[in-house]
Amino acid sequence: MAIDRKHIGFSLPPFTVFIDREQLRRFVEAIGGSTDLAFAPPTFMKVIEGANGSSRAIVSALDIDLRRVMHAEQEFKYDAQIRCGDHVTVERRVIDIYDRKDGAFEFVVIESTMHNRDGVRIGRSTQRILVRNHVPGSA
Amino acid sequence: MSADLESASIGAIIAQREFGPIGREDLQRYAHASGDLNPLHVDKDFARQAGFSDVIVHGMFGMAFLGRLIEDDIVKLQLLAFRATFRKVIEIEQTIVCRARLASRVNNTAVLSLEMLGPDDAVLIDGSAIVEFLTDGSQ
């Protein structure tokens, strides 16, 4: 089932994430990283943007079956280091939806922008997800 | 190792390391630490419904290993941008190799090309990073 192109431009209400030392420690342990918690590891930005169940909210709003979703591409741009105790405000928006192979593959591009409490941009994230429209065993 | 970035020839391997194997418990831990609770990574039945024979590794978990390679093994650098394309599913219980090559360099900025390889050298992830490095003479 095709994703409605009207969702291009869909955005979530901005939300603010507190960078909690304990959560950061658990993430660093999970990826087997160094115990230096001065700065967040580079992929922690994905955790920040995904807070508040925001990724699930976007998938639901676009009426996408989670079983058909794959993460195809991820890009981060860093403007400033993310530290424990920061408050990061996240804005997420669907910037493109397109298909390939006669609609068998659809791609959704989601961009997130993150600012700190002083309004300084700390980074941007662009995620491309693949929605597979013909899965063996599905209806 | 930053001297390597400064003097290495274009195309040279700057860092390489083995990671894994990643087991089910690692996926559980990563899922909870990252907040990415997509059952594709922790629920075998769901993974089968989605067309896979078993749970698969989060693409972001793999990208985190590339992040560790950059940040732990190449010192004295500032990461400006980091991109990953997820080419193939990362299966559980396999050892993976992460590799960074110097792709280009202008003044104190370098582009690294990144690869994550599975068994038989299959490319699971490819990507790139833009880094700024400190030369020995700089403060």
Interface residues (C-beta under 8 A of the other chain):
Chain A: Q23 R26 F27 E29 A30 I31 G32 G33 S34 P41 P42 T43 K46 V47 G50 A51 S55 L66 R67 R68 V69 M70 H71 A72 E73 Q74 E75 F76 K77 Y78 R132 V135 P136 G137 S138
Chain B: F19 D26 R29 Y30 H32 A33 S34 G35 D36 N38 P39 L40 F46 R48 Q49 A50 G51 H58 G59 M60 F61 M63 A64 F65 G67 R68 I70 E71 D72 L79 L80 A81 F82 R83 A84 T85 F86
